Amino acid sequence: MTTTGGADRHKAARLCLTLLIGAAGGGLFAWWHLPLAWMLGAMSLTALTGILGAPLIANRRLRNWTVVALGMVLGGSFTPDVFAHAAGWPLGLAALAAYILLLFSMGYWLMIAFGRVDRATAFFAAMPGGINEMTRVAEDHHADIATVALTHAVRIYAVVFTVPLYLAYVEGYSVAATITPRHATQDGLIAIWAGGGMAGMIASYVVLVAGGILGYRLASRTGIPGATFIGSLLVSGALHLSGLVTLQLPTAAIALAQMLAGAMMGARFAGLSMRKLARIVILAIISALMMLVTAILFTPVFTAVTGAPRLAMLLSLVPGGFTEMGLIALSLGLDAAVVAVFHVMRVIYVIMFAPVFFKQRRARS
């Protein structure tokens, strides 16, 4: 019993250290007025200190609740105006399958040519899908799960870090350091029924938070990929589309969620030996840059097909985490609905078809 208690206290101390470093990194980036400062700063400083040997730890439960909160925020982008121009989305989502195959082919060739890994490991490391889902499927097919997880982690990190800086310093867009809620009004039906004012605001927040938690719980029981994010996103989107709620979480709460998400992502790199795994890290960074360039090249095609704004389409095609890409969209003042839809479908495509495709390739070999 004492040993268990001591281990729990040790984990709690490591988590506190992780959060303190994440907050310091976010604050530092915000002081420097860098894009998406609270997430990128927390992510960068925790990754750096973790690689240097700091005893950091990622807490899955905290990460899940952070993603639930961000799903509520992104659900606020689901407005009738956004879906009024969604007629071209089905064709774009169909073309997304071919686009994913192109990204996979480039990544697979890179891993086989220079990665010095077996074909199963190269296959699942190259798939532009979720890190948790691909690691789990890779284990079922006897791939090197450490290499698969590291490749996906570095790819997501590189994409999430590079895209805001590219948009800010290459294309010249104003990427906010933190996200200010667009729908901060109190004229939703819940607020009106509660009598408006402070009572209406509190009632709206209670409904929004309870709805996000309920969506998460229900989605988790279905076993769908990304349930933590998708459940809260769908319920929040439904509340905003119906007009029941028209406000979002406060700016401070969104900044805190960004910091927590960044810290949990950066903590994944704790204990990583860069000297031993430098080849995989370099290949993952090259793969991420190849995917970013490919997304830039194909954005005009998907924009013409879907009718969605160019920037929203670019963020929809870059294979970073769907939570992080949605946050970048919000930091640009974009409606993040199309970004969320395309990234959710990307992960679903990969999880549905990757095992089948792998078995077919292995049978032909």
C-alpha positions in Angstrom: 0.0 0.0 0.0 2.8 2.4 0.9 4.7 1.6 -2.3 1.6 2.3 -4.4 1.0 5.6 -2.6 4.6 6.6 -3.1 4.4 5.7 -6.9 1.2 7.8 -7.1 2.9 10.8 -5.5 5.8 10.4 -7.8 3.5 10.4 -10.9 1.7 13.5 -9.5 5.0 15.3 -9.0 6.1 14.5 -12.5 2.7 15.7 -13.9 3.0 19.0 -11.9 6.4 19.5 -13.3 5.1 18.8 -16.8 2.3 21.3 -16.4 4.6 24.0 -14.9 7.1 23.6 -17.9 4.2 23.7 -20.3 2.8 26.9 -18.7 6.3 28.5 -18.8 6.6 27.6 -22.5 3.2 28.9 -23.4 3.8 32.1 -21.5 7.2 32.6 -23.1 5.8 32.2 -26.6 2.9 34.5 -25.8 5.4 37.1 -24.6 7.2 36.7 -27.9 3.9 37.2 -29.7 4.3 33.9 -31.6 1.3 32.3 -33.4 -0.8 29.9 -31.3 1.6 30.6 -28.4 0.0 28.6 -25.6 -0.1 25.3 -27.5 3.2 25.6 -29.5 5.1 27.0 -26.5 4.0 24.3 -24.1 4.6 21.7 -26.7 8.1 22.9 -27.5 9.4 23.4 -24.0 8.1 20.1 -22.7 9.5 18.2 -25.7 12.9 19.9 -25.3 13.2 19.4 -21.5 11.9 15.8 -21.8 14.6 15.0 -24.4 17.2 16.6 -22.1 16.2 14.3 -19.3 13.5 16.0 -17.3 11.2 13.4 -15.6 8.0 14.5 -17.5 4.9 12.4 -17.9 1.8 12.5 -20.2 -1.5 11.9 -18.4 -4.0 10.2 -20.7 -7.1 11.2 -18.7 -6.1 14.8 -18.5 -5.4 14.8 -22.3 -8.9 13.3 -22.9 -10.7 16.0 -20.9 -8.7 18.6 -22.6 -9.7 17.3 -26.0 -13.3 17.2 -24.8 -13.1 20.9 -24.0 -11.5 21.7 -27.4 -14.3 19.7 -29.1 -16.8 22.0 -27.4 -14.9 25.0 -28.8 -14.7 23.7 -32.3 -18.4 22.7 -32.2 -19.1 26.4 -32.0 -18.1 26.7 -35.7 -21.1 24.6 -36.8 -23.4 27.3 -37.9 -26.1 27.3 -40.6 -24.0 29.7 -42.7 -21.1 27.2 -42.9 -23.3 24.3 -44.1 -25.1 26.4 -46.6 -22.0 25.9 -48.9 -21.5 22.2 -48.1 -22.9 20.9 -51.4 -19.4 20.2 -52.7 -18.1 18.5 -49.5 -19.2 14.9 -50.5 -17.1 15.0 -53.7 -14.2 16.5 -51.8 -14.5 13.7 -49.2 -14.5 11.1 -51.9 -11.3 12.6 -53.4 -9.8 12.6 -50.0 -9.4 8.8 -50.2 -7.1 9.1 -53.2 -5.3 12.0 -51.6 -4.6 9.8 -48.5 -3.3 7.1 -50.7 -0.9 9.6 -52.3 0.4 10.7 -48.9 0.8 7.1 -47.8 2.8 6.2 -50.9 5.3 9.0 -50.4 5.8 8.2 -46.8 6.1 4.4 -47.4 8.7 4.9 -50.1 10.6 7.2 -47.8 10.6 4.7 -44.9 11.5 1.7 -47.1 14.3 3.6 -49.0 16.0 5.3 -46.0 14.3 4.0 -42.8 16.0 0.6 -42.5 12.7 -0.9 -41.1 10.6 -3.9 -42.1 7.7 -3.4 -44.5 5.0 -3.8 -41.8 6.6 -1.0 -39.7 7.0 1.2 -42.8 3.4 0.6 -43.8 1.8 1.7 -40.5 4.4 4.5 -39.9 3.5 6.0 -43.3 -0.2 5.9 -42.9 -1.5 9.5 -42.2 -3.8 8.4 -39.4 -4.2 8.9 -35.7 -1.1 7.9 -33.6 -3.1 5.9 -31.0 -5.1 4.0 -33.7 -2.1 3.3 -35.9 0.0 2.1 -33.0 -2.7 -0.3 -31.9 -3.2 -1.7 -35.4 0.5 -2.0 -36.0 0.9 -4.1 -32.8 -1.8 -6.5 -34.1 0.3 -7.0 -37.3 3.7 -7.5 -35.6 5.2 -4.1 -36.6 7.7 -2.2 -34.5 5.2 -0.2 -32.5 7.9 2.0 -30.9 9.1 3.2 -34.4 5.4 3.6 -35.6 4.5 5.7 -32.5 7.6 7.8 -32.7 7.2 8.5 -36.4 3.6 9.6 -36.0 4.4 11.7 -32.9 7.2 13.5 -34.7 5.1 14.0 -37.8 2.2 15.5 -35.9 4.6 17.7 -33.9 6.3 18.9 -37.0 3.0 19.7 -38.8 1.4 21.4 -35.8 4.5 23.5 -35.3 5.2 24.3 -38.9 1.8 25.2 -40.3 1.1 28.3 -38.0 4.6 29.6 -38.7 4.3 29.0 -42.4 0.9 30.9 -42.5 2.2 33.7 -40.4 5.7 34.3 -41.9 5.4 33.0 -45.4 1.8 33.7 -46.4 1.5 36.7 -44.1 -1.7 35.8 -42.3 -2.4 37.0 -38.8 -2.4 33.8 -36.6 -3.6 34.8 -33.1 -1.5 33.9 -30.1 -4.6 32.5 -28.4 -8.2 32.0 -29.5 -10.9 34.5 -28.8 -14.4 32.9 -28.9 -16.4 34.1 -31.9 -19.8 33.3 -30.5 -19.8 35.1 -27.2 -23.4 36.3 -27.3 -26.1 35.4 -24.8 -29.1 35.3 -27.0 -29.4 31.5 -27.2 -32.6 29.8 -26.3 -31.1 28.4 -23.0 -30.0 31.9 -22.0 -33.4 33.4 -22.8 -35.3 30.6 -20.9 -33.1 31.2 -17.9 -34.0 34.9 -17.9 -30.8 36.3 -19.5 -28.0 38.1 -17.7 -25.7 36.1 -15.4 -28.3 33.4 -14.9 -28.6 32.9 -18.7 -24.8 32.7 -19.1 -24.4 30.2 -16.3 -27.3 28.1 -17.7 -25.7 28.1 -21.2 -22.3 27.1 -19.9 -23.9 24.2 -17.8 -25.7 22.9 -20.9 -22.6 23.2 -23.1 -20.3 21.5 -20.7 -22.8 18.8 -19.8 -23.5 18.2 -23.5 -19.8 17.9 -24.3 -19.3 15.3 -21.5 -22.4 13.4 -22.5 -21.2 13.3 -26.1 -17.8 12.0 -25.0 -19.3 9.3 -22.9 -21.8 8.1 -25.5 -19.2 8.2 -28.3 -16.7 6.2 -26.2 -19.2 3.4 -25.9 -19.5 3.1 -29.7 -15.8 2.4 -30.1 -15.5 5.0 -32.9 -12.0 6.4 -33.5 -11.4 9.8 -31.8 -14.5 9.4 -29.6 -13.1 11.9 -27.1 -13.1 14.6 -29.7 -15.9 13.6 -32.0 -18.5 13.1 -29.2 -18.1 16.6 -27.7 -17.7 18.2 -31.1 -21.0 16.8 -32.4 -23.0 17.7 -29.3 -21.6 21.2 -29.2 -22.2 21.6 -32.9 -25.8 20.5 -32.5 -26.3 22.9 -29.6 -24.9 25.8 -31.7 -26.7 24.8 -34.9 -30.1 24.6 -33.1 -29.6 28.0 -31.4 -29.9 26.6 -27.9 -26.4 27.9 -27.1 -24.6 30.8 -28.8 -21.6 31.3 -26.5 -18.3 29.4 -26.1 -15.9 28.7 -23.3 -14.1 31.8 -22.0 -10.8 32.8 -23.6 -8.8 31.9 -20.5 -10.3 28.4 -20.5 -9.5 28.0 -24.1 -5.9 29.1 -23.5 -5.6 26.7 -20.6 -6.9 23.9 -22.8 -4.4 24.8 -25.5 -1.5 24.7 -23.0 -2.6 21.4 -21.6 -2.9 19.9 -25.1 0.6 21.1 -26.0 2.2 19.9 -22.7 0.7 16.4 -23.1 1.9 16.2 -26.7 5.4 17.4 -25.8 5.7 15.0 -22.8 5.5 12.1 -25.2 9.1 12.8 -26.1 10.4 12.4 -22.5 13.2 10.0 -22.3 13.8 9.9 -26.1 17.4 9.3 -27.1 17.9 11.5 -30.1 21.2 9.9 -30.9 19.8 6.4 -31.2 16.6 7.4 -33.0 17.9 10.4 -35.0 17.3 8.6 -38.4 13.6 8.0 -37.6 13.1 11.6 -36.3 14.7 13.1 -39.4 12.6 10.9 -41.7 9.4 11.8 -39.9 10.3 15.5 -40.2 11.0 15.1 -43.9 7.7 13.2 -44.3 5.8 16.0 -42.6 7.4 18.6 -44.8 6.5 16.5 -47.9 2.9 16.3 -46.7 2.7 20.0 -46.1 4.1 20.8 -49.6 1.6 18.3 -51.1 -1.3 19.9 -49.2 -0.3 23.3 -50.5 -0.2 22.0 -54.1 -3.6 20.2 -53.9 -5.4 22.9 -52.0 -6.6 24.8 -55.2 -8.0 21.5 -56.5 -10.0 20.7 -53.3 -11.0 24.4 -53.0 -12.5 24.3 -56.5 -14.3 21.1 -55.8 -15.7 21.9 -52.4 -16.2 25.6 -52.5 -14.7 25.9 -49.1 -12.3 28.8 -48.2 -8.7 28.2 -49.4 -7.2 28.4 -45.9 -9.8 26.1 -44.4 -9.1 23.6 -47.2 -5.4 23.8 -46.6 -5.8 23.0 -43.0 -8.1 20.1 -43.9 -5.5 18.5 -46.1 -2.5 18.8 -43.8 -2.3 15.5 -41.7 -1.8 16.9 -38.2 -4.1 16.1 -35.3 -7.7 17.1 -36.0 -7.9 18.9 -32.7 -4.7 20.9 -33.4 -5.7 21.8 -37.0 -9.1 22.9 -35.8 -7.4 25.2 -33.3 -5.2 26.7 -36.0 -8.4 27.4 -38.0 -10.0 29.2 -35.1 -6.8 31.2 -34.5 -7.1 32.4 -38.1 -10.8 33.4 -37.5 -12.0 30.6 -39.8 -15.1 28.5 -39.4 -13.5 25.2 -38.4 -16.4 22.9 -39.3 -15.0 21.9 -42.7 -11.6 21.3 -41.1 -13.1 19.1 -38.4 -15.2 17.1 -40.9 -12.3 16.4 -43.3 -9.9 15.4 -40.5 -12.4 13.1 -38.9 -13.1 11.4 -42.2 -9.3 11.1 -42.8 -8.8 9.1 -39.6 -11.9 7.0 -40.3 -10.7 6.2 -43.8 -7.3 5.1 -42.5 -8.6 3.0 -39.7 -11.2 1.3 -41.8 -9.0 0.5 -44.8 -5.4 0.3 -43.6 -5.6 -3.2 -42.1 -7.4 -4.5 -45.2 -5.0 -2.9 -47.6 -2.0 -4.2 -45.6 -3.3 -7.8 -45.7 -3.9 -7.5 -49.5 -0.3 -6.2 -50.0 1.1 -9.0 -47.9 -0.8 -11.6 -49.7 0.4 -10.4 -53.1 4.0 -10.3 -51.8 
